[in-house]
């Protein structure tokens, strides 16, 4: 497909930042489906003008931090930057953009978001000084627009002025409560679709005998349609689960929830006239609509591919509902997101994971235990040795024992071996 085929006229549409559900429709069986949308990934690069003295101080602090890491077994260290605060520095830098790409001397985590930084001081109109990688977790918890603003402020607070930014990746997502992914997958496998993608496939889980969704295309434009309920409850952290329930699922775990996710790289975004982050925010609605109508579209009847009458195929009612929901997704007022209600976070999965790590660590030393109390005594001894307890050994042991007793022993898991 040529660039001319996808260089559409794009205009209008700020996104909603995942505030109360944007739109809804009713399926033929009476099921009410609610739709929300936002970004699930946002990566951009930044060129800056440094304040020389501040850049020198920052580089000196980061180099000192790397020296400490090289003398230890730690993977990261906290660095305190004057007039800014704390950031996390990792052991090694990163080459970004492939084997011949730009080398960034420092890999940082700023307020939870990963940032690459070059020590290069001179100005450049093409080579970035920073790359900011706002993944799905950050987008969900903070909102993509809020996080973009926050990271720009953080970068300038380190001692520079941003001259330009370039968009490198954006994942545009639609979450649909009440719609089972199997509905869309069955239409797809029954050949009710037209597409400009060269490759597409229905995905299945043969172990659990589940239909899991649809995948089409590859970088720089890829579509993934999948069971978001299953993925969230089985593969995500308790904090992410709580945020998903509060921000996308109306405060309760739905019986069915489908995600439609368009993963776009810079090459594809440029075909829509999008070169920087503000372009993306302004034009996401029109981009989403074009992708849903031009790149892949589910149809009411099977498509006659032999006679090449694909363009005559009528859009399936469900897909039409999804397309009609797009404007409302991007019609909200951008404002701060309400904090996640952490009282609803289920930590049982994290506790089980932590217990598994402890068991594996002790097993590597040849230690085995007949019950949880023996293991907890060993855990407390290790934590006290590492200096990570602040409440005294016995008090800490009782608190940990109570957590594990309530969550695991009560379920009949009495042996820690």
Residue, then its C-alpha position, 0 to 999 in steps of 0.5 A: x500500500x502506498x503512502x498516498x493511499x493513507x495520507x488522509x486529511x486529518x482534523x480535530x479530536x482531543x482524547x477523553x483521558x478515560x473518564x466516565x464511559x464515552x459511548x454505549x450501544x446495544x447488541x441484538x441479544x439486549x447486551x449493553x456495551x460501553x466504550x472507552x478509549x485512550x492511549x496504551x503506549x506513548x514513546x517520543x524523543x526530545x531535542x533540548x538546549x542545555x544550561x551548560x553548568x547544570x548539564x555538567x553537574x547532572x552528568x557528574x552525578x550520573x557518572x558517580x552513580x554508575x561508578x557505584x553500580x559497577x562496584x556493586x551487584x545492584x542494577x540501579x541506584x537512586x541519584x539526588x539531583x539538586x533543584x530537582x529531586x530523586x531519580x533512578x539510574x540503571x547500570x548501563x546505557x542503551x543503543x536505541x533505534x537498532x544496531x546503527x541507532x543513537x547510543x544513550x549513556x544513561x537509562x533512567x526512571x523518572x517518577x516511574x517512567x523510563x527515560x533514556x538520556x544522552x550526555x551530548x551537550x551540543x544542539x541538534x535538530x535531528x539527534x535527540x537528547x532524551x527518549x521517553x517511553x510511557x508504557x501502558x501502565x503509566x498511561x492507565x494510571x496517569x493518563x497519556x496527556x497528563x504524563x506527557x506534560x509531566x515528563x516534559x516538565x521533569x526533563x526541563x527541570x533537569x536543566x534544559x529547554x525543550x526545542x522539539x519532540x518527535x513521536x516514535x510510537x503510539x498505541x490507540x486503544x478502545x475498551x468495550x465492556x459487554x462485548x465478547x472477543x469471540x463475537x468478533x473472532x467468529x466473524x473474522x474466521x467466517x471471512x466477514x472482513x476486508x483488509x489492507x493488511x497483507x497478513x492477518x490471523x485468528x488467535x487461539x489458546x489450544x491448552x485452555x481451548x479458548x478463542x483469544x482474538x485477532x491479530x493483523x499486520x506488523x510494524x509500523x501498523x499492527x492491530x490486536x483484538x483480544x480478551x482484555x478481561x482475561x489478560x488483566x486478571x491473569x497477567x497484570x499487577x494488582x495495581x493495574x487491575x484496580x486501575x483497569x476496574x476503576x478507569x475502564x470498567x465502571x468500578x466492577x469486573x465485567x463478564x466480558x471485555x474486549x480491547x481493540x488496539x492499534x499499534x502505530x510506529x513513526x513511519x505510519x503516523x507520518x502518513x497521517x501528517x503526525x510528527x510530534x505528540x501534539x499532532x497525535x493528541x489533536x488528530x487521534x479521533x480521525x486516525x482511529x476512524x480511518x484505521x477502523x474503516x480502511x485498514x480492517x473492517x468487519x462486514x455483514x456478509x462474507x466477502x466475495x474475494x474471488x470477484x473482488x467486490x470487497x468494497x461493496x460489502x456492508x459494514x457489520x452492525x457491531x463494527x459500525x457501532x464501534x466506529x460510531x463510538x469513536x467521536x465520543x471517546x475523544x470528546x472529554x475535557x482533559x483534566x487530572x485523573x482521580x487517584x486509584x482506590x487502593x483499598x480495592x487492590x487484591x494483593x493475594x497474587x503479589x503475596x503468592x508471587x513473593x512467597x514463590x521467590x522466597x521459596x526459590x531463593x532458599x531452595x538454591x541454598x539447600x534450605x527446606x521448611x516443614x511449615x510457613x512459620x519456619x520459613x517466616x523466621x528465615x525470611x525475617x532473619x534475612x531481612x534484618x541482615x539486609x537492614x530492610x526491617x523498621x519495626x523489629x524482628x518479632x513484630x515484623x514476623x508477626x505481621x508477615x505471618x498474619x498476611x500469609x496465614x490469612x491469604x494462604x494457610x487458610x486456603x489449606x496450603x500448610x506446607x512450604x516445601 
